[in-house]
Amino acid sequence: MRKDDAFFVFIIKAGMHKAGFVNIVGNPNVGKSTLMNQLVGERISIATFKAQTTRHRIMGIVNDDACQIVFSDTPGVLKPNYKMQEMMLAFSESALADADILLYVTDVVENPEKNMDFLQKVAKMTIPVLLLINKIDESDQRRLGDLVERWHSLLPNAEILPLSAKNKFGIDMLMRRIKELLPESPAYFDKDQLTDKPARFFVSEIIREKILLYYDKEIPYSVEVAVEQFKEDRQRIHISAVIYVERESQKGILIGHQGVALKKMSTEARKSLERFFDKKVFLETFVKVDKDWRNSQRELEQFGYKPE
C-alpha cells in the first residue's frame, strides 16, 4: 500500500468514530441508577430502594476503538418542595438540552401520566428518544402490552424497549441500539476517563448511600456530606468527612446511643470505599447541624448543586 493510500484509509477510519451524550431521565425510583451502572459496567451511581437517591447529574463514560458514549444519570423528576429539589430538577432538565440520545426510563408500576409537564418536553424533542420500560420481571405479557400502547400514545416518536436492569435483561440490545444511533464525532474525553467527577464526590456519595440504607424516615433526606480531607499515600487513603443535618434531634439519631449508629454506618462506608478505591481507607466522620441548608443557595452551591 502506498503512503497516499494508507493516509486515505486513516482519514476514512477517523471519520467513522462515533461519540455522543446519552442522558438518562425519568421519575424517582424507576431504576435509572441501576441502569446507568449496568451500561457503564462500573458502580458510578449509588442505587438504593429509596426514592431521590440520586441528587446530582453524574457522567459515566464508555469507550472502545470505534466510539465513546458519555452517559449521564440524573435525579428523578419531581415537583420541588424546597430549593435543593429545584436544583435537582434543573439537573434533569439540563439533560434534555445537551443530549444526542435520550433514555426515558419508566417501569411496570408507575402511572405513565405522572409529571406530564416534563413528559411534554420530552415529546417535543427531535433527537432519538428510547423509552425504556424497566422491571419487566415484575409484570406479565398482557400488562406489558397495555403499557406499551399507553406509552406509544404519549411518546409516539419514541422507540420502546422493555428491559430489566437489575437482571441485565435487554442491556446488550440497548447498547447495540445506542451505538447505532450515535452521531459521528471525535471523542469528547480522554479514552481512559471513566467519569467527570472527582474522588471526593464518590466518597460523599458512598457515605450518603449508607445513610440511606441504615436510617429511616426523614434522616437520609435531611443529610448532606462534605469531604474535608482526602489524602492518599502508597499504603492508604485518609478521609475526613462531615455529615450535615438540619436539626439537633437528627444529629442525635445519626450518632445513636454512645455513637453506635454512626460507628456502624461509618464502618460499612469504609468497607465500600476500600472496594471502590482498591486501597486501605482510614475514615473519620463528624456530624454537624446546619439549619435549613436545603434552602440556602450559597450552601447548596458549595455542596455542588450547580446545574450547567
JOZIPE-V276892 format. One record per helix or strand. SS is the DSSP state (H for helix, E for strand). FROM is the first residue (numbers start at 0). TO is the last residue. If there is no record, write none. Layout:
BEGIN
SS_FROM_TO, SS_FROM_TO
END
This chain:
BEGIN
H_2_14, E_17_26, H_31_39, E_57_62, E_66_72, E_76_76, H_82_96, E_100_106, H_115_122, E_127_133, H_135_137, H_140_153, E_158_161, E_163_163, E_168_168, H_170_180, E_183_183, H_198_213, H_218_221, E_223_231, E_235_244, H_247_254, H_256_276, E_279_288, H_292_294, H_296_301
END
